[in-house]
Amino acid sequence: MEFGISTACFYPEDLLTVAKNLAKYDIRCTEIFANTFSELTETTAKKITDIFSPKGIVVTSVHPFTSGYEHILLFSDYYQRFRDSVEFYKNYFHFAGCVGAKIVVLHGDKRFEGQGGICNEEYFERYHKLYQTAQEMGVMVGQENVNAFRSQNPSFIRKMREYLGEEVAFVFDIKQAVRAGYSPYEMCEAMGDRIVHLHINDNTPWQDCMLPGYGEMDYRKILTQMRQQHFQGRAVVEVYHRHFRNIEEIVQSYHYLADNFGDL
């Protein structure tokens, strides 16, 4: 399996500065966390490509900064806003294509069915519209499991997969499953063979997000399960800035993964 590091780990450092710093190290891939509107440009995409390409670093995915607003933009009761937001998300899809990424990450709706949110079937249909729009532009939208969002529950993810069949993609985040109180193995099983990307991190019973290698996560078990479910994507380290002291520490975790689990 191929591992990498997400630029999100370094927020709120400037995106291009983070890219230049990561390029100094021997890593294989990255996820770009786009932090603002002005970064969703061909100019920024070219700068990123010029930094990473000479080092052989692949951009595997793009994470929108509007993730926290998707319940308003994409999943509210006001359907015209959904249509307008699909048009706006084309900016992410185009940017992803420009940097060579194949996946754009979706958090989705914070509001649950029966608690002010649209019904699950309407959610699935709106996701499908976004998914199809992305496909037309050469990328895919991956629904991430996210704590305190509708997608936190393996049951919801399983229903989404059953409803949409092969027209759905998932981004599996270990820490988000733990934070929501669910087993990562159960969440992984719920996503089935539709997982396209992994946010990898570690945990203990008293801390739900740590650098890989610092907690108790059984990576061989979870990565083997993913392979058995036909996962063929990449995994990027995604933690928060407070969970490491410097870039060398996070790069060390990256090498821990690559050295010990690159054979999976």
MOFEN-V251199 format. One record per residue. N is the residue number from 1. OMEGA is omega as a letter, one per 30 degrees, with the letter a starting at -180 (NA if undefined). Layout:
n	omega
N	OMEGA
N	OMEGA
This chain:
n	omega
1	a
2	a
3	l
4	a
5	l
6	l
7	l
8	a
9	a
10	l
11	g
12	l
13	a
14	a
15	a
16	l
17	l
18	l
19	l
20	l
21	l
22	a
23	l
24	a
25	a
26	l
27	a
28	a
29	a
30	l
31	l
32	l
33	l
34	a
35	a
36	a
37	a
38	l
39	a
40	a
41	l
42	l
43	l
44	l
45	l
46	l
47	l
48	l
49	l
50	l
51	a
52	a
53	l
54	l
55	a
56	a
57	a
58	l
59	a
60	a
61	l
62	a
63	a
64	l
65	l
66	a
67	a
68	a
69	a
70	l
71	l
72	a
73	a
74	a
75	l
76	l
77	a
78	a
79	l
80	l
81	l
82	a
83	l
84	a
85	l
86	l
87	l
88	a
89	l
90	l
91	l
92	a
93	l
94	l
95	l
96	l
97	a
98	l
99	l
100	l
101	a
102	a
103	l
104	a
105	l
106	l
107	l
108	a
109	l
110	a
111	a
112	l
113	a
114	l
115	l
116	a
117	l
118	a
119	a
120	a
121	l
122	l
123	a
124	a
125	l
126	l
127	a
128	l
129	l
130	l
131	a
132	l
133	l
134	l
135	l
136	l
137	l
138	l
139	l
140	l
141	l
142	l
143	l
144	l
145	a
146	l
147	l
148	l
149	a
150	a
151	a
152	a
153	l
154	l
155	l
156	l
157	l
158	l
159	l
160	l
161	a
162	a
163	a
164	l
165	a
166	a
167	l
168	l
169	a
170	l
171	a
172	l
173	a
174	a
175	a
176	l
177	a
178	a
179	a
180	l
181	l
182	l
183	l
184	a
185	l
186	l
187	l
188	l
189	a
190	a
191	l
192	a
193	a
194	l
195	a
196	a
197	a
198	l
199	a
200	a
201	a
202	a
203	l
204	l
205	a
206	l
207	a
208	l
209	l
210	l
211	l
212	a
213	a
214	a
215	a
216	a
217	l
218	a
219	a
220	a
221	a
222	a
223	l
224	l
225	l
226	l
227	l
228	l
229	l
230	l
231	l
232	a
233	a
234	l
235	l
236	l
237	l
238	l
239	l
240	a
241	a
242	a
243	l
244	a
245	a
246	a
247	l
248	a
249	l
250	l
251	l
252	l
253	l
254	a
255	l
256	l
257	a
258	a
259	a
260	a
261	l
262	a
263	a
264	NA
